[in-house]
Amino acid sequence: MNKFDYLIVGAGLFGCVFASEMTSRGKKCLVIEKRSHIGGNIYTENIENINVHKYGAHIFHTSNKKIWDYINRFADFNNFINSPLANYKGEIYNLPFNMNTFNKMWGAVTPDEAKEKIREQSSQIGEYPKNLEEMAISLVGRDIYEKLIEGYTEKQWGRSCKELPAFIIKRLPVRFQYDNNYFNDTYQGIPIGGYTQICEKMLEGTKIYLSVDYLDQKEHFDSLAKTVVYTGAIDRYFYYCYGPLQYRSIRFENKILNTDNFQGNAVINYTHRDIPYTRSIEHKHFEFGKQEKTVISYEYSDEWNIDKEPYYPINDTYNNEVYTKYSYLAAKEINVIFGGRLGSYKYYDMDKVIESALNVIARL
């Protein structure tokens, strides 16, 4: 007999929301996680009394009040506003691209002056940009593209901007106001005390096994529950029968420094090719920390293979076609629900992960 109503594979945000909601409805849930901790990529680790975002910066933002109210049930949020900077050979520019950026780059003072400069520099681009380079130039002009986009993007994706599809940068935020807030969303902030506590509260009353690989003991775990909720990589579930889906990975280098303020900002992008890392994160600034030391994380974009952690799906034509094949197989699986970033082969912001999990629960 099944001991559990749901076996949830993966203790990331999707799995935690699902477990929380079903446990509150009286269902018995078992969560198993391949890593040694809960929280997936939003896991925060306390180092030197600083909540370090172990797998890269995570700023919660949404315009959906229902989702904002939901996440605030599990933590209090501060009023952190994401205002990253770009460092090009020691020159500092504001992100997202806004009037502060245009003024520093060209001396433009009014929106009309900035728009005219962009028109002048993008006049050679056709109506339908063919690749990321052309799309970026059409949006912000050649100067900004060459200084602040080209090197960073090629480091991040490991290929020329001419080889990357235009849609990757189509939603690039460009503002003709003096506004350094990266997101347009109504609600934004960082949970006071980090993200791990949120997942701990969501998993209260749920049985959890850590450092366990579901696919190593699939038959055994399947026998324990009526339904499986799988949030791992969909191609791995089917043993890569159509070949692996492609991702970009990230390697992190952390340093503890004996200073209370190293870079003066939470996030700085390094946009020149000669700097090997894409950005540096000073974690204490997410929570306005005043600790005597600081923790810096340097992010290196990395070519992915099946032994590395997948981060960014490469949603080009080839990979989308392969994913479609896997999704057909997934639809035929009896009593298996696929969800989350890896299960859907889609990059999700945190609010969209929560929303998708709640939608699945509503359908059930």
C-alpha positions in Angstrom: 0.0 0.0 0.0 1.1 3.6 -0.7 2.3 5.4 2.4 2.0 8.8 0.9 -0.4 10.7 -1.3 2.4 12.6 -3.1 6.1 11.9 -3.6 7.7 15.3 -4.4 11.0 15.0 -6.2 13.0 18.2 -5.5 12.9 20.6 -2.5 13.1 23.7 -4.6 10.4 26.4 -4.6 7.9 24.5 -6.7 8.2 21.4 -4.6 8.0 23.3 -1.4 4.9 25.2 -2.4 3.2 22.0 -3.5 4.1 20.2 -0.3 2.9 23.1 1.8 -0.5 23.3 0.1 -1.1 19.6 0.0 -0.1 19.1 3.6 -2.4 21.9 4.7 -5.2 19.9 2.9 -4.5 16.8 4.9 -2.5 15.0 2.3 0.6 13.0 3.2 3.7 14.1 1.3 7.3 12.8 1.1 9.9 15.2 -0.3 13.2 13.8 -1.6 16.1 16.0 -2.6 19.3 15.2 -4.4 21.2 18.0 -2.8 22.2 18.1 0.9 19.8 21.0 1.6 16.3 22.2 0.9 15.5 25.3 -1.1 16.9 24.5 -4.5 18.6 27.5 -6.2 17.0 30.0 -3.7 18.9 28.4 -0.8 20.7 31.0 1.4 23.6 30.0 3.7 24.6 32.0 6.7 28.2 33.0 6.5 29.7 35.6 8.9 26.2 36.4 9.9 25.4 37.3 6.2 22.7 35.4 4.2 24.6 34.3 1.2 22.6 33.5 -2.0 24.4 30.3 -2.7 23.3 29.9 -6.3 23.3 33.5 -7.4 21.3 36.6 -6.6 17.6 36.1 -6.1 15.4 39.3 -5.8 11.7 38.6 -5.3 9.5 40.7 -7.5 6.0 40.4 -8.8 3.0 42.5 -9.9 0.6 39.7 -8.7 -0.8 40.7 -5.3 -2.1 37.2 -4.7 1.5 35.8 -5.1 3.0 38.7 -3.0 0.5 38.0 -0.2 1.2 34.3 -0.4 5.0 34.6 -0.1 4.6 37.1 2.8 2.9 34.4 4.8 6.3 32.8 5.2 8.6 35.8 5.8 8.8 39.5 6.2 10.3 41.3 3.2 12.4 44.4 3.2 12.2 47.2 0.7 15.3 46.3 -1.3 15.3 47.7 -4.9 17.4 46.0 -7.5 19.7 48.6 -9.0 22.7 46.8 -10.5 25.7 48.5 -12.0 27.8 47.8 -15.0 31.6 48.1 -14.9 33.4 48.5 -18.2 37.1 49.0 -17.8 36.5 50.9 -14.6 33.7 53.0 -16.0 30.5 52.6 -14.0 27.1 52.7 -15.7 23.6 52.4 -14.3 21.4 49.4 -15.1 18.8 49.0 -16.5 19.6 51.3 -19.4 18.0 54.6 -18.5 18.6 58.3 -18.6 21.5 58.0 -16.1 23.1 55.5 -18.5 22.5 57.7 -21.6 23.8 60.8 -19.8 27.1 59.0 -18.8 27.5 57.5 -22.2 26.6 60.4 -24.5 25.9 63.5 -22.3 22.2 63.2 -23.2 20.1 65.2 -20.8 16.6 64.8 -22.2 14.8 61.7 -23.4 14.6 63.2 -26.9 18.3 63.6 -27.0 18.8 59.9 -26.0 16.3 58.7 -28.5 17.9 60.6 -31.3 21.3 59.2 -30.4 19.9 55.6 -30.5 18.1 56.3 -33.9 21.4 57.6 -35.3 23.4 54.5 -34.1 20.7 52.0 -35.1 19.8 53.4 -38.6 21.6 50.5 -40.4 19.5 47.8 -38.6 16.6 46.5 -40.6 13.0 46.4 -39.4 13.4 42.8 -38.3 16.7 42.2 -36.4 18.2 38.8 -37.3 20.2 38.2 -34.2 20.9 39.4 -30.7 23.5 41.9 -31.9 21.1 43.6 -34.2 18.3 43.6 -31.7 20.5 45.2 -29.0 21.7 47.9 -31.3 18.1 48.7 -32.4 17.1 49.1 -28.8 20.0 51.0 -27.3 22.5 51.9 -30.0 26.0 50.7 -30.9 27.9 52.4 -28.2 26.0 50.8 -25.4 25.9 47.5 -27.2 29.7 47.4 -27.6 30.5 48.6 -24.0 27.7 47.1 -21.9 26.1 44.2 -23.8 28.4 42.4 -26.2 31.2 41.2 -23.9 28.9 40.3 -21.0 26.4 38.4 -23.2 29.2 36.4 -25.0 30.7 35.5 -21.6 27.2 34.4 -20.4 26.2 32.4 -23.4 29.6 31.2 -24.6 29.0 32.2 -28.2 29.0 35.3 -30.5 26.0 37.7 -30.2 25.7 37.2 -34.0 24.9 33.5 -33.3 22.3 34.2 -30.6 18.6 34.6 -31.4 17.2 38.1 -31.1 14.4 37.1 -28.7 16.9 36.6 -25.8 17.3 40.4 -25.4 14.0 41.5 -26.8 12.7 42.2 -23.3 15.7 44.2 -22.3 14.5 47.0 -20.0 15.1 50.4 -21.5 13.8 53.5 -19.8 13.8 57.1 -20.8 13.5 58.2 -17.1 16.2 58.7 -14.5 15.2 55.5 -12.8 17.7 52.8 -11.7 15.0 50.3 -10.5 15.7 47.2 -12.7 12.1 45.8 -12.3 8.8 47.4 -13.2 6.9 45.2 -10.8 4.6 46.6 -8.1 6.2 44.5 -5.3 9.8 43.8 -4.7 12.1 42.9 -1.8 14.3 40.4 -0.1 13.1 38.1 2.8 14.6 39.3 6.1 16.6 36.4 7.2 17.0 34.8 3.8 15.1 32.4 1.6 15.9 29.1 3.4 13.5 29.9 6.2 10.7 30.2 3.7 11.2 26.7 2.5 11.6 25.4 6.1 8.2 26.8 7.0 6.6 25.5 3.8 7.9 22.0 4.6 6.6 21.9 8.1 4.7 18.6 8.7 6.3 17.0 5.6 8.7 14.0 5.6 12.0 15.0 3.9 14.9 12.9 2.7 18.1 14.8 1.6 21.0 13.6 -0.5 18.8 11.1 -2.2 18.7 10.7 -6.0 15.1 9.6 -7.0 16.2 8.0 -10.3 18.7 5.8 -8.5 15.8 4.2 -6.6 12.9 5.1 -8.8 10.9 1.8 -8.5 11.2 1.9 -4.7 10.1 5.5 -4.3 7.3 5.1 -6.8 5.9 2.4 -4.7 5.6 4.7 -1.7 3.1 7.2 -3.2 0.0 7.4 -5.3 1.3 10.4 -7.4 4.8 11.6 -8.2 5.5 15.4 -8.5 8.8 15.5 -10.5 10.7 18.8 -10.5 14.1 17.5 -11.8 15.3 17.6 -15.4 12.7 16.2 -17.7 15.3 14.7 -20.1 17.0 12.9 -17.3 13.7 11.4 -16.2 13.5 9.7 -19.6 17.2 8.8 -19.5 18.1 11.2 -22.3 16.4 9.0 -24.9 16.2 12.0 -27.3 19.6 13.4 -26.1 20.2 15.9 -23.4 18.6 19.3 -23.4 21.2 22.1 -23.4 21.8 24.7 -20.6 24.3 27.2 -19.5 25.9 26.5 -16.1 27.5 28.8 -13.5 30.5 28.4 -11.3 30.8 30.5 -8.1 33.9 31.7 -6.4 33.2 33.0 -2.8 35.5 35.3 -0.8 35.2 36.5 2.8 36.8 39.9 3.1 37.8 41.9 6.2 35.9 45.0 5.2 32.4 46.2 5.9 31.8 47.4 2.3 33.7 46.1 -0.6 31.9 47.3 -3.8 29.1 49.6 -2.5 26.3 47.7 -4.3 24.7 44.3 -4.3 25.3 43.5 -7.9 27.9 44.7 -10.4 28.1 43.3 -14.0 31.5 43.2 -15.6 30.9 43.8 -19.3 34.4 43.5 -20.8 35.7 40.2 -22.1 39.0 40.5 -20.3 37.3 40.1 -16.9 36.5 36.3 -16.8 33.5 36.5 -14.4 30.2 38.0 -15.5 29.3 39.7 -12.2 30.1 40.0 -8.5 27.6 39.9 -5.7 28.0 41.5 -2.3 25.4 39.7 -0.3 25.1 41.9 2.8 23.6 44.8 0.7 20.5 42.7 0.0 19.6 43.1 3.7 21.3 46.5 4.4 23.9 44.7 6.6 26.3 46.4 8.9 28.5 43.4 9.6 32.3 44.0 10.1 33.1 41.5 7.2 31.6 40.9 3.8 31.1 38.0 1.5 31.6 38.4 -2.3 30.6 35.9 -4.9 32.1 36.0 -8.4 30.0 34.3 -11.1 31.6 32.5 -14.0 29.3 31.4 -16.8 30.2 27.8 -17.8 29.6 25.4 -20.6 27.2 22.8 -19.3 27.4 19.0 -19.4 25.3 16.4 -17.6 27.7 16.4 -14.6 27.2 20.1 -13.9 24.3 22.0 -12.5 21.9 23.3 -15.2 20.9 27.0 -14.8 19.7 28.7 -18.0 17.9 26.7 -20.6 19.0 27.4 -24.1 15.5 27.8 -25.7 16.6 27.8 -29.3 14.8 26.0 -32.1 16.8 22.7 -31.6 16.2 22.5 -27.9 12.6 23.5 -28.1 12.0 20.7 -30.6 13.7 18.2 -28.3 11.8 19.4 -25.3 8.5 19.0 -27.3 9.4 15.3 -27.7 10.0 14.9 -24.0 6.8 16.8 -23.2 4.8 14.2 -25.3 6.3 11.4 -23.2 5.6 13.3 -20.0 1.9 13.6 -21.0 1.7 9.8 -21.3 3.1 9.2 -17.8 0.4 8.0 -15.4 0.2 9.7 -12.0 3.3 11.8 -12.7 3.2 15.6 -12.6 6.1 17.6 -14.1 6.8 21.0 -12.8 9.3 23.7 -12.0 12.2 25.1 -14.0 13.9 21.8 -14.9 10.7 19.9 -15.4 9.3 22.5 -17.8 12.7 23.4 -19.4 11.8 27.1 -18.9 13.5 29.9 -17.0 11.0 31.0 -14.3 11.1 34.0 -11.9 10.2 33.0 -8.4 6.7 34.5 -8.6 6.0 32.5 -11.7 7.2 29.3 -10.0 4.8 29.8 -7.2 2.0 30.7 -9.6 2.5 27.6 -11.7 2.6 25.3 -8.5 -0.7 26.9 -7.3 -2.2 26.4 -10.7 -1.4 22.7 -10.7 -2.9 22.4 -7.2 -6.0 24.2 -8.3 -6.5 21.8 -11.3 -6.0 18.8 -8.9 
